[in-house]
Amino acid sequence: MALGMSEELLPVFVPIVVYWVASGIYHVLLSPKDEHRLFPKGEEEAQTSPPGVTGGEKGATVDAPSASLLQVAGQLAVAMLFMDGWEYFWHRWTHENKFLYKHVHAMHHLLIVPYAYGAQYIHPVDAFFGEIIGGFLSVFISGMSLRTTAVFFSLLTVKAVDDHCGQWFPHYNPIHRFMTNNTAFHTVHHQHQGMKHNYSVHFLSTWDLILGTYLPHSVEERKGGGYQIRTAKDD
């Protein structure tokens, strides 16, 4: 038993709690601060459709014996690498297949200006094939325990929320400061000029760099406060 529930339930409920807590922090505590916005508030309200939450974080679990911290780190690394590859190719296919884009993935791209709790505004088919199956296979291949699975799914949840938060913290958010696959990277993908680029979803931008779908971009301070993103297509 952990957190008052059986270990089998941890990978199911912990990421859900993490999702709403992380989204709430961005939306309630941080979003009023205009100096961190990637888009002016008026543009955000004009281009963002009403929110909805469909699907959810991955629900696969695999029982495994206790592991050392080194083994856990290795399992997480294997799961992250597999999940990055799985999500890249699924995500790219939903853009290149006209039927899938029109009837499935276009729902998520109603978020031209992303916001934190819009991370799970996705079609059930996207959730099933991209997240649930990808998450189950990642856990199975890595051989992680139920507790490690809960940690892994929570990391995916926090990263997804951060990718869609629509804010930029270059100095004290380690994801924004040290990772190329960050809020700006994914926000570019949500813009019209970036929809055929930056398909990588979670931790790395490796597959975009290898397969030529990476769109170079920069984050600049916006006159009047906040930030703006410029891409190679803007020049």
Backbone hydrogen bonds, N-H to C=O, Kabsch-Sander energy under -0.5 kcal/mol:
donor,donor_aa,acceptor,acceptor_aa,energy
2,A,5,M,-2.7
5,M,2,A,-1.7
9,L,6,S,-1.4
10,L,6,S,-0.6
10,L,7,E,-0.8
12,V,9,L,-0.8
13,F,9,L,-2.4
14,V,10,L,-2.1
17,V,13,F,-2.1
18,V,14,V,-2.6
19,Y,15,P,-2.5
20,W,16,I,-2.0
21,V,17,V,-2.4
22,A,18,V,-2.9
23,S,19,Y,-2.4
24,G,20,W,-2.2
25,I,21,V,-2.2
26,Y,22,A,-2.0
27,H,23,S,-3.0
28,V,24,G,-2.8
29,L,24,G,-0.9
29,L,25,I,-0.9
30,L,25,I,-1.4
31,S,26,Y,-2.0
33,K,30,L,-1.8
34,D,32,P,-1.2
36,H,33,K,-1.7
37,R,34,D,-1.4
38,L,166,G,-2.3
44,E,40,P,-2.0
45,E,41,K,-2.1
46,A,42,G,-1.9
47,Q,43,E,-2.2
48,T,44,E,-1.0
49,S,47,Q,-0.5
49,S,110,L,-0.7
54,T,52,G,-0.6
54,T,120,Q,-2.4
72,V,68,S,-2.7
73,A,69,L,-2.5
74,G,70,L,-2.1
75,Q,71,Q,-2.7
76,L,72,V,-2.7
77,A,73,A,-2.2
78,V,74,G,-2.5
79,A,75,Q,-2.6
80,M,76,L,-2.6
81,L,77,A,-2.4
82,F,78,V,-2.4
83,M,79,A,-2.8
84,D,80,M,-2.5
85,G,81,L,-1.8
86,W,82,F,-2.8
87,E,83,M,-2.7
88,Y,84,D,-2.0
89,F,85,G,-2.1
90,W,86,W,-2.2
91,H,87,E,-2.8
92,R,88,Y,-2.8
93,W,89,F,-2.0
94,T,90,W,-2.1
95,H,91,H,-0.7
95,H,92,R,-0.9
96,E,92,R,-2.2
97,N,93,W,-2.5
98,K,96,E,-0.7
101,Y,97,N,-2.6
102,K,98,K,-2.5
103,H,99,F,-2.5
104,V,100,L,-1.9
105,H,100,L,-2.0
106,A,101,Y,-2.5
107,M,104,V,-1.0
108,H,105,H,-1.0
109,H,105,H,-1.1
110,L,107,M,-1.3
111,L,108,H,-1.5
112,I,47,Q,-0.9
112,I,110,L,-1.6
118,G,115,Y,-1.8
119,A,116,A,-1.6
120,Q,117,Y,-0.6
121,Y,118,G,-2.0
122,I,54,T,-0.5
122,I,120,Q,-1.8
127,A,123,H,-2.4
128,F,124,P,-2.5
129,F,125,V,-2.5
130,G,126,D,-2.0
131,E,126,D,-0.9
131,E,127,A,-0.9
132,I,127,A,-2.8
133,I,128,F,-2.8
135,G,131,E,-2.7
136,F,132,I,-2.6
137,L,133,I,-2.7
138,S,134,G,-2.1
139,V,135,G,-2.2
140,F,136,F,-2.6
141,I,137,L,-2.9
142,S,138,S,-1.9
143,G,139,V,-1.6
144,M,139,V,-1.0
149,T,145,S,-2.3
150,A,146,L,-2.0
151,V,147,R,-1.9
152,F,148,T,-2.9
153,F,149,T,-2.8
154,S,150,A,-1.8
155,L,151,V,-2.3
156,L,152,F,-2.2
157,T,153,F,-2.1
158,V,154,S,-2.7
159,K,155,L,-2.4
160,A,156,L,-2.3
161,V,157,T,-2.4
162,D,158,V,-2.5
163,D,159,K,-2.6
164,H,160,A,-1.2
165,C,162,D,-1.3
168,W,36,H,-2.8
173,N,169,F,-1.5
177,R,173,N,-2.2
178,F,174,P,-2.6
179,M,174,P,-0.5
179,M,175,I,-1.4
182,N,180,T,-1.3
186,H,182,N,-2.4
187,T,183,T,-2.5
188,V,184,A,-2.1
189,H,185,F,-1.0
190,H,186,H,-1.2
191,Q,187,T,-0.6
191,Q,188,V,-1.3
194,G,191,Q,-1.4
195,M,192,H,-0.8
197,H,194,G,-1.9
198,N,213,T,-2.3
209,L,205,S,-1.9
210,I,206,T,-2.6
211,L,207,W,-2.4
212,G,208,D,-0.6
213,T,208,D,-1.8
214,Y,208,D,-1.2
218,S,230,R,-2.8
220,E,218,S,-0.5
220,E,228,Q,-3.1
222,R,226,G,-2.3
225,G,222,R,-2.3
227,Y,37,R,-3.2
228,Q,220,E,-2.8
230,R,218,S,-2.8
232,A,216,P,-1.9
234,D,231,T,-1.5
235,D,231,T,-0.6
235,D,232,A,-0.6
